[in-house]
Amino acid sequence: MGSSVRHVLGISGGKDSAALAIYMKELYPQMDIEFYTCDTGKELDETYQLIHNLESKLGVSIKKLDAKTADHDNPFDFYHQLFGGYLPSSNARWCTQKLKIEPFENYIGTTPVISYVGIRGDEDREGYISTKPHVQSIFPFRENIWSEEVIGKVLANDNQQHLLTLYKDFLTENIYQRAADIIKTPLRMGYTQNQKLKALMGLGIKEFNHVAFQSLKSSQLPIALVDEFPLLDNESILIRDDIFRILRESGVGVPAYYEEIPYEVNGKTGHYNRSRSGCFFCFFQRKIEWVWLYEQNPAKFFLAMEYEKDGYTWMQDERLEELINPERIQQIKQEFLTKQQNASQNFRSNKLIDILDAEEEGCAACFI
């Protein structure tokens, strides 16, 4: 499939990237995929267990990528001191840059790379995409496996004639005429790239993939260097339930922090869990997840609290020592229970993991 191109898949410790690794290994064993993980040194034990289970299941070694520091066991603390005790936040994600993105980009160097990303078919986001021109992201769980940048090249108005020529090889005459009408309609304010994409994919996902693949042969993208690409014929769309099924049926298992745990508040029963992987002190955690950490893993909670001694806080509006006041914990639990009850009536799902994920996506470089 093109020896000059590397195929890589990052394992974050989250459910989606783990399931994607299993999925790709089982469906495309002929592909030479490199598996890697970026270790911050501040992950939960369940994350490391998941990586170990994956190595056993896949029969491969998952390469650990280290940040550029002499202290490979504690890279977060190295940069924390380098930045003068300033904690990362949603507005200043130095942890993502230094501990995830830079190690990845150092690892791949300048070789053309296709990176497989575990964004699901029930998510509407792109996730982390490298700005390096020699790195291309593919999304195997989605109906559209291509990134927006790639779709932009394929569906560009000046590429119409090329698409018309390519589509003749993949569609019957009557369906081709429908495709031609779509292709000849230029992108404009009232007809977006996404609308055009959906219209063409509605005539055939595999057919669109093959046309896109051939269209990109003249580009500078890594896919242009690949002779064949088995994902072109994959029409599967995987959603959250599929991810949990893959993890359970494979024997790798679902990390324990995803499992819902009951709690009592004001005579009622609520449930909480952790919604994603990432450092145990991640600033993207919701209040209820901080409470979960305090009650389920107090040692890690108090380690997180230690970082606030210099005046910086993980949350803009509240210190961890304030959050664990018993009355405050009850308030947070009650607020989340109310949110869960409202969600069961107004939201697509009342599953905790759906409610938590829907509030904010966080950083895909860490969590997929």
C-alpha positions in Angstrom: 0.0 0.0 0.0 2.9 2.4 -0.6 6.0 1.8 1.4 6.9 5.5 1.5 3.9 6.3 3.6 3.6 5.5 7.3 0.3 4.5 8.9 0.0 5.5 12.5 -2.7 5.3 15.2 -2.5 7.1 18.5 -3.8 5.4 21.7 -4.9 8.1 24.2 -6.2 5.7 26.8 -9.8 6.6 25.8 -12.4 4.2 24.6 -12.6 5.5 21.0 -8.9 5.2 20.1 -8.7 1.8 21.8 -11.7 0.5 19.9 -10.2 1.9 16.6 -7.0 0.0 17.2 -8.9 -3.3 17.6 -11.1 -2.4 14.6 -8.3 -1.7 12.2 -6.2 -4.7 13.3 -9.2 -7.1 12.8 -10.5 -5.6 9.5 -7.2 -4.7 7.9 -4.5 -7.1 9.2 -2.5 -6.5 6.0 -1.9 -2.8 6.9 1.4 -2.0 8.6 0.0 0.3 11.3 2.3 1.8 14.0 0.6 2.2 17.4 1.8 4.9 19.8 0.9 6.7 23.0 2.0 9.9 24.5 2.5 9.4 28.2 2.1 12.5 30.4 3.0 10.6 33.6 -0.3 11.8 35.1 -2.7 9.3 33.8 -5.1 7.1 35.8 -4.0 3.6 36.5 -6.9 2.4 34.3 -5.4 4.1 31.3 -2.2 2.2 31.7 -4.1 -1.0 32.2 -6.0 -0.4 29.0 -2.8 0.1 27.0 -1.4 -3.1 28.5 -4.6 -5.0 27.5 -4.4 -3.6 24.0 -0.9 -4.8 23.6 -1.9 -8.3 24.6 -4.9 -8.3 22.3 -3.2 -6.8 19.2 0.1 -8.7 19.7 2.0 -5.5 19.1 4.1 -3.1 21.2 2.5 0.3 21.6 5.4 2.8 21.3 5.6 5.3 24.2 6.4 8.8 23.0 8.3 11.0 25.5 8.3 14.8 25.6 11.6 16.5 25.1 12.9 16.5 28.6 15.4 14.6 30.6 12.7 13.6 33.1 10.7 11.0 31.0 8.8 9.8 34.1 7.5 13.2 35.0 7.3 15.4 31.8 4.3 17.4 33.1 6.2 18.5 36.2 9.2 19.5 34.1 7.1 21.9 32.0 5.0 23.0 34.9 8.2 24.3 36.6 9.4 25.7 33.3 6.2 27.7 33.0 6.7 29.1 36.5 3.9 27.1 38.1 1.3 28.2 35.6 -1.3 25.5 35.2 -2.7 24.7 31.8 -6.2 25.8 30.9 -8.6 25.7 28.0 -7.1 29.0 26.9 -3.4 27.9 27.4 -3.1 24.2 26.7 0.6 24.0 27.0 0.2 20.4 28.2 -1.4 19.3 24.9 1.3 21.1 22.9 4.3 19.9 24.9 3.2 16.4 26.0 1.0 15.3 23.0 1.5 17.2 19.8 5.2 17.9 19.9 6.2 14.3 20.7 3.9 13.1 17.9 5.4 15.4 15.4 9.0 14.6 16.5 8.1 10.9 16.1 6.9 11.1 12.5 9.5 13.5 11.3 9.1 14.5 7.7 7.9 11.2 6.4 4.4 11.2 4.7 2.0 9.9 7.3 -1.7 8.8 7.3 -3.0 9.1 10.9 -6.1 7.2 11.9 -8.4 9.0 14.3 -11.2 7.6 16.4 -13.9 10.3 15.9 -17.2 8.4 15.8 -20.1 8.5 13.4 -22.3 10.1 16.0 -19.9 13.0 16.6 -19.8 16.3 14.6 -16.2 17.4 15.0 -12.9 17.0 13.3 -10.6 16.5 16.3 -6.9 17.3 16.2 -5.5 17.5 12.8 -1.8 18.2 12.3 -0.9 21.4 10.6 2.1 19.6 9.0 1.4 19.2 5.2 2.8 15.6 5.2 0.3 14.4 7.8 -3.2 13.4 6.7 -6.0 12.3 9.0 -8.5 9.5 8.2 -11.7 8.8 10.2 -12.6 5.1 9.8 -15.7 5.2 12.1 -17.5 7.9 10.1 -19.5 7.8 6.9 -17.1 10.4 5.6 -13.6 9.1 6.3 -12.0 12.3 4.8 -11.1 15.5 6.6 -12.7 18.8 5.7 -9.5 20.0 4.0 -9.5 16.9 1.7 -13.2 17.3 0.9 -12.5 20.9 0.0 -10.0 19.8 -2.6 -12.2 17.2 -4.0 -15.3 19.3 -4.3 -13.7 22.5 -5.3 -15.6 24.3 -8.1 -12.5 24.1 -10.4 -12.4 20.3 -10.0 -15.9 19.7 -11.5 -14.7 18.3 -14.8 -12.3 15.9 -13.2 -15.0 14.6 -10.9 -17.4 14.1 -13.9 -14.8 12.1 -15.7 -13.9 9.9 -12.7 -17.5 9.2 -11.7 -18.2 7.6 -15.1 -16.2 4.6 -14.1 -18.2 4.0 -10.9 -21.9 4.6 -11.6 -24.6 3.3 -13.9 -25.8 5.8 -16.5 -29.0 6.9 -14.7 -27.2 7.4 -11.3 -24.3 9.1 -13.1 -26.7 11.7 -14.4 -27.9 12.5 -10.9 -24.2 12.7 -9.8 -23.5 15.0 -12.7 -26.3 17.4 -11.7 -24.9 17.6 -8.2 -21.3 18.1 -9.4 -22.2 20.8 -11.8 -24.0 22.8 -9.1 -21.3 25.2 -7.9 -20.5 25.7 -4.2 -22.0 29.0 -3.1 -23.7 30.7 -0.1 -26.8 28.6 -0.4 -25.1 25.3 -1.4 -22.4 24.4 1.1 -19.6 21.9 0.8 -21.3 19.7 3.4 -24.5 19.7 1.4 -22.8 18.7 -1.8 -20.8 16.0 0.1 -24.0 14.4 1.6 -25.7 14.5 -1.8 -22.9 12.6 -3.5 -22.4 10.1 -0.7 -26.1 9.5 -0.9 -25.5 8.0 -4.3 -22.9 5.6 -2.9 -20.3 5.9 -0.1 -17.8 3.5 -1.8 -18.2 5.2 -5.1 -17.5 8.6 -3.6 -14.5 7.2 -1.7 -13.0 5.8 -4.9 -13.6 9.0 -6.9 -12.0 11.1 -4.0 -9.0 8.7 -3.9 -8.4 9.1 -7.6 -9.0 12.8 -7.5 -6.4 13.2 -4.9 -3.7 11.4 -6.9 -2.6 14.8 -8.3 -2.4 16.4 -4.8 0.6 16.6 -2.4 -1.3 14.6 0.3 0.2 11.3 1.6 -2.8 9.4 0.2 -1.5 10.3 -3.3 1.5 8.1 -2.7 -0.6 5.0 -1.8 -1.3 2.5 -4.5 -4.4 1.1 -2.9 -6.4 1.9 0.2 -8.8 -0.8 1.6 -10.9 1.7 3.6 -12.4 3.0 0.4 -14.9 0.0 0.4 -15.9 0.4 4.1 -19.4 1.7 4.5 -19.7 1.0 8.2 -20.7 3.8 10.6 -19.8 3.2 14.2 -21.4 5.0 17.2 -20.8 5.0 20.9 -22.6 1.7 21.6 -20.4 0.0 18.9 -17.3 1.3 20.7 -18.3 -0.3 24.0 -19.3 -3.5 22.2 -15.9 -3.8 20.5 -14.0 -3.3 23.8 -16.1 -5.8 25.7 -16.2 -8.5 23.0 -12.5 -8.2 22.3 -11.7 -8.9 25.9 -9.7 -5.7 26.2 -12.5 -4.3 28.4 -13.9 -0.9 29.2 -11.8 1.3 31.6 -13.5 1.2 35.0 -13.8 5.0 35.1 -16.5 4.9 32.5 -18.7 2.7 34.7 -21.5 4.6 36.4 -21.4 4.6 40.2 -24.5 5.5 42.3 -24.5 8.2 45.0 -27.1 9.5 47.4 -28.2 13.1 47.7 -31.2 14.5 49.5 -32.8 11.1 49.7 -32.4 10.5 45.9 -30.0 8.4 43.9 -27.8 9.9 41.2 -24.9 8.4 39.2 -21.5 9.7 38.2 -18.5 8.5 36.3 -15.6 9.9 34.3 -16.5 10.8 30.7 -13.1 10.4 29.1 -9.4 9.6 29.4 -6.7 12.2 30.1 -4.7 13.3 33.1 -6.4 12.8 36.4 -6.3 16.5 37.0 -7.4 17.6 33.5 -8.9 21.1 33.6 -11.6 19.9 31.1 -13.2 17.9 33.9 -16.7 18.9 35.1 -17.4 19.6 38.8 -19.1 16.3 39.1 -16.0 14.5 37.8 -13.8 16.3 40.3 -16.2 15.0 43.0 -15.9 11.5 41.4 -12.1 11.7 41.6 -12.2 12.9 45.3 -14.5 10.1 46.3 -13.2 7.3 44.1 -9.5 8.1 44.0 -8.7 10.5 46.8 -4.9 10.0 46.5 -5.0 11.4 43.0 -7.3 14.2 44.0 -5.0 15.4 46.7 -2.1 15.3 44.3 -4.1 17.5 42.0 -4.8 19.8 44.9 -1.1 20.2 45.6 -0.6 22.0 42.2 -2.9 24.8 43.4 -0.5 25.8 46.2 1.1 28.5 44.0 -2.1 30.4 43.6 -3.0 28.9 40.2 -6.2 26.8 40.1 -7.5 24.0 37.8 -10.9 25.8 37.6 -11.3 29.5 37.1 -14.1 29.9 39.7 -13.2 27.5 42.4 -10.3 25.9 44.3 -10.3 22.2 44.9 -10.1 22.7 48.6 -13.4 24.6 48.3 -15.0 22.0 46.1 -14.6 19.2 48.7 -16.5 21.1 51.4 -19.3 18.6 52.3 -22.1 21.1 51.6 -20.5 22.0 48.2 -20.2 18.3 47.2 -23.9 17.8 48.0 -24.8 20.9 45.9 -22.7 19.7 42.9 -24.3 16.2 43.2 -27.8 17.7 43.4 -27.2 20.0 40.4 -25.9 17.1 38.3 -28.8 14.8 39.3 -31.2 17.5 38.3 -29.4 17.9 35.0 -29.5 14.1 34.4 -33.3 14.1 35.1 -33.9 17.0 32.7 -31.8 15.3 30.1 -33.9 12.1 30.2 -36.8 14.3 29.0 -35.1 16.7 26.7 -31.9 15.1 25.5 -31.0 12.4 23.0 -29.9 10.2 25.9 -29.9 10.1 29.6 -26.6 8.2 29.8 -24.1 10.0 31.9 -21.4 9.7 29.4 -23.6 11.4 26.8 -24.6 14.2 29.1 -21.0 14.9 30.0 -19.7 14.7 26.5 -22.4 17.0 25.2 -21.4 19.9 27.5 -18.0 20.4 25.9 -15.9 18.3 23.7 -12.6 19.1 25.3 -9.3 18.5 23.5 -9.4 15.6 21.0 -5.7 15.2 21.0 -6.0 13.8 24.5 -9.4 12.3 24.6 -10.2 10.3 21.5 
